[in-house]
Amino acid sequence: MSIPPAPQPLYQTPPSPWSAPPPAPPRRSRIGLIAAIAGGVVLLIVALAATMVLVGMGVENSFPPADSSLTVRPELVDGRFTLNRDDSSTLGLTMQNSWRRSWDAEDIHGIAATYKPEDGERGSLVVTGMYGRFKNTDRMRAHVLADNASKNTQVTVLVKPQDDTPAGSPVHVSCDIVTRKWADGTTLSYPVCAWADGNSWARVADMTRSGSVNLDLKATAKITLEVRTEMRTPIK
């Protein structure tokens, strides 16, 4: 008589938590993955470099060519004012160093000069400016007028900047009226005008007696254009 097989259990016994884990699958080679990552990094660097070159070319091309500069003349406004002091090597250099961080200026040089009226009138005509290559000139013109007061705690603005461009002018001229107070308590109100074009900008302060008495912005705007015409020097 044959022996019948042993009966099968009704359920499978779960594996013991202390039993050995199943063998791990074979590790894949990481050479391909590393190569792919390295290739992606190289492509990203190349793309960024190309973008920076294009941006740099765009910024450079947005500046006008340098075709004129500014020269401190011994006389201005048809001889009405004579040079009293040239501060281009001090104040002009300070402005130049400050403006080197501007995105709107390239190849810049600062000038600063004080002129005395030829007829013996009291006061002076003060010209501060820069030449080089400039863009966004409307914004720059407004900035140099605002900068006149913001950086000098002795100067307050009486009349806000406004457009006083004379008819037929090749560039816009903006003007304001400010008051300055000195350490001895003396105060003076006077008009200030500014122009800005692709190659130069300047701020002209009429601190003469007639300028401070009349406070005529239209007259100072015309003087400012004459100063621009006489100080501009073509670059050959």
C-alpha positions as CSV (number, residue, x, y, z in Angstrom):
1,M,0.0,0.0,0.0
2,S,1.4,3.3,-1.0
3,I,1.7,6.1,1.6
4,P,-0.4,9.2,0.7
5,P,1.4,12.6,0.4
6,A,1.4,14.9,3.4
7,P,-1.4,17.5,3.3
8,Q,-0.4,21.1,2.2
9,P,-0.7,23.9,4.7
10,L,-3.7,26.2,4.3
11,Y,-1.6,29.3,4.2
12,Q,2.0,30.3,3.5
13,T,4.1,31.2,6.5
14,P,5.4,34.8,6.0
15,P,9.1,35.2,5.8
16,S,10.9,36.0,9.0
17,P,12.0,39.7,9.4
18,W,15.4,38.4,10.4
19,S,15.8,36.3,7.2
20,A,18.4,37.4,4.7
21,P,17.3,40.0,2.2
22,P,17.0,39.1,-1.4
23,P,20.1,39.6,-3.5
24,A,20.4,43.2,-4.9
25,P,20.1,43.8,-8.6
26,P,23.4,44.3,-10.4
27,R,24.6,48.0,-10.3
28,R,24.3,49.9,-13.5
29,S,27.3,51.6,-15.0
30,R,27.4,55.3,-14.1
31,I,29.8,56.3,-16.8
32,G,26.9,57.2,-19.2
33,L,25.1,59.2,-16.6
34,I,28.2,61.2,-15.7
35,A,28.9,61.8,-19.4
36,A,25.4,63.1,-20.0
37,I,25.6,65.5,-17.0
38,A,29.0,66.8,-18.1
39,G,27.7,67.3,-21.6
40,G,24.7,69.3,-20.3
41,V,26.9,71.5,-18.2
42,V,29.2,72.3,-21.1
43,L,26.2,73.2,-23.3
44,L,24.8,75.4,-20.6
45,I,28.2,77.2,-20.2
46,V,28.4,77.7,-24.0
47,A,24.9,79.1,-24.1
48,L,25.5,81.5,-21.3
49,A,28.7,82.7,-22.9
50,A,27.0,83.3,-26.2
51,T,24.2,85.2,-24.4
52,M,26.7,87.4,-22.6
53,V,28.5,88.2,-25.8
54,L,25.2,89.1,-27.5
55,V,24.2,91.3,-24.6
56,G,27.6,93.0,-24.5
57,M,27.4,93.7,-28.2
58,G,23.9,95.1,-27.8
59,V,25.0,97.4,-25.0
60,E,28.0,98.6,-26.9
61,N,26.1,99.2,-30.1
62,S,23.5,101.2,-28.2
63,F,26.0,104.0,-27.4
64,P,26.6,106.7,-30.1
65,P,30.0,107.1,-31.6
66,A,32.3,109.7,-29.9
67,D,32.5,112.6,-32.3
68,S,33.0,115.6,-30.0
69,S,34.4,116.4,-26.5
70,L,34.3,119.4,-24.1
71,T,37.1,121.9,-23.7
72,V,37.5,124.4,-20.9
73,R,37.8,127.7,-22.9
74,P,39.6,130.9,-21.6
75,E,36.4,132.7,-22.5
76,L,32.7,131.9,-22.9
77,V,29.5,133.4,-24.3
78,D,31.3,135.7,-26.8
79,G,33.8,136.9,-24.2
80,R,31.2,137.8,-21.6
81,F,32.8,135.5,-19.1
82,T,36.6,134.8,-18.5
83,L,38.0,131.7,-16.9
84,N,38.7,132.1,-13.2
85,R,39.5,128.5,-12.1
86,D,39.7,125.2,-13.9
87,D,38.9,122.3,-11.4
88,S,38.8,119.5,-14.0
89,S,41.7,117.8,-12.5
90,T,40.0,117.6,-9.0
91,L,36.3,118.0,-9.1
92,G,36.1,116.8,-12.7
93,L,38.1,113.7,-11.9
94,T,35.8,113.0,-8.9
95,M,32.7,113.1,-11.1
96,Q,34.4,111.0,-13.6
97,N,35.2,108.3,-11.1
98,S,31.7,108.4,-9.7
99,W,30.0,108.0,-13.2
100,R,32.1,105.0,-14.2
101,R,29.5,102.8,-12.5
102,S,26.7,104.2,-14.7
103,W,25.1,101.9,-17.3
104,D,24.4,105.0,-19.4
105,A,27.9,106.3,-19.8
106,E,31.1,105.1,-21.6
107,D,34.6,106.6,-22.1
108,I,33.9,109.5,-19.8
109,H,35.9,112.5,-18.8
110,G,34.8,115.2,-16.3
111,I,35.3,119.0,-16.5
112,A,34.6,121.7,-14.0
113,A,35.3,125.4,-14.4
114,T,34.3,128.8,-12.9
115,Y,34.1,131.9,-14.9
116,K,33.9,135.6,-13.9
117,P,31.8,138.2,-15.7
118,E,34.1,140.3,-17.9
119,D,32.3,143.6,-17.1
120,G,33.2,143.4,-13.4
121,E,29.8,142.2,-12.3
122,R,29.8,140.2,-9.0
123,G,29.3,136.5,-9.0
124,S,30.3,133.7,-11.3
125,L,29.2,131.3,-14.0
126,V,29.9,127.7,-12.9
127,V,30.1,124.9,-15.5
128,T,30.4,121.2,-14.5
129,G,29.9,118.4,-17.0
130,M,31.3,115.4,-18.8
131,Y,32.0,114.2,-22.3
132,G,32.2,110.7,-23.7
133,R,29.4,108.4,-24.9
134,F,25.9,108.6,-23.4
135,K,22.5,107.1,-23.8
136,N,19.1,107.8,-22.2
137,T,19.9,111.5,-22.4
138,D,16.5,112.8,-21.3
139,R,16.8,110.8,-18.1
140,M,20.4,111.9,-17.7
141,R,19.5,115.6,-18.0
142,A,16.9,115.2,-15.2
143,H,19.4,113.3,-13.1
144,V,22.2,115.9,-13.3
145,L,19.8,118.7,-12.2
146,A,18.4,116.6,-9.3
147,D,22.0,115.5,-8.4
148,N,22.9,119.2,-7.9
149,A,20.7,119.4,-4.9
150,S,20.7,115.8,-3.6
151,K,24.5,115.7,-3.0
152,N,24.7,119.1,-1.4
153,T,23.0,119.7,1.9
154,Q,23.4,123.5,1.5
155,V,21.3,123.5,-1.7
156,T,17.5,123.4,-1.8
157,V,15.3,123.5,-4.9
158,L,12.9,126.5,-5.2
159,V,11.5,125.8,-8.7
160,K,11.5,122.2,-9.9
161,P,13.2,121.3,-13.2
162,Q,11.2,122.2,-16.3
163,D,11.8,122.2,-20.0
164,D,13.1,125.6,-21.2
165,T,14.5,124.6,-24.6
166,P,14.9,127.6,-26.8
167,A,13.2,127.4,-30.2
168,G,15.3,125.7,-32.8
169,S,17.7,124.1,-30.3
170,P,19.5,120.9,-31.4
171,V,19.1,119.5,-27.8
172,H,16.7,119.8,-25.0
173,V,17.6,122.1,-22.0
174,S,16.0,121.8,-18.6
175,C,16.3,124.4,-15.8
176,D,15.5,124.9,-12.2
177,I,16.0,127.5,-9.5
178,V,17.9,126.7,-6.3
179,T,19.0,128.4,-3.1
180,R,22.4,127.8,-1.6
181,K,23.4,128.7,2.0
182,W,27.1,129.2,3.0
183,A,28.6,128.6,6.4
184,D,28.6,132.4,7.3
185,G,24.8,132.4,6.7
186,T,24.9,134.1,3.3
187,T,22.3,132.7,0.9
188,L,21.9,133.1,-2.8
189,S,19.1,132.0,-5.2
190,Y,20.1,131.4,-8.8
191,P,19.0,129.5,-12.0
192,V,20.7,126.3,-13.1
193,C,20.2,124.7,-16.6
194,A,21.5,121.5,-18.1
195,W,21.8,119.8,-21.5
196,A,22.6,116.2,-22.3
197,D,23.4,114.7,-25.7
198,G,25.1,111.6,-27.0
199,N,28.6,113.0,-26.4
200,S,28.3,115.4,-23.5
201,W,26.3,116.8,-20.7
202,A,26.8,119.9,-18.5
203,R,25.2,121.9,-15.8
204,V,25.5,125.7,-16.0
205,A,24.8,127.7,-12.9
206,D,24.3,131.4,-13.4
207,M,25.5,132.7,-10.0
208,T,26.1,136.2,-11.2
209,R,24.3,139.2,-9.7
210,S,22.0,139.6,-12.7
211,G,21.2,135.9,-12.7
212,S,20.3,135.8,-9.1
213,V,18.2,139.0,-9.3
214,N,16.3,138.1,-12.5
215,L,16.1,134.3,-12.0
216,D,15.3,134.2,-15.8
217,L,15.3,130.5,-16.8
218,K,14.8,131.3,-20.5
219,A,17.9,133.6,-20.5
220,T,20.0,131.0,-18.6
221,A,18.9,128.3,-21.1
222,K,20.2,130.4,-24.0
223,I,23.5,130.9,-22.1
224,T,23.7,127.2,-21.6
225,L,23.3,126.5,-25.3
226,E,26.0,129.1,-26.1
227,V,28.3,127.4,-23.6
228,R,27.6,124.0,-25.3
229,T,28.4,125.5,-28.7
230,E,31.7,127.1,-27.6
231,M,32.9,124.2,-25.4
232,R,32.2,121.4,-27.9
233,T,35.3,120.3,-29.8
234,P,35.0,117.9,-32.8
235,I,37.1,114.7,-32.5
236,K,39.1,114.2,-35.7
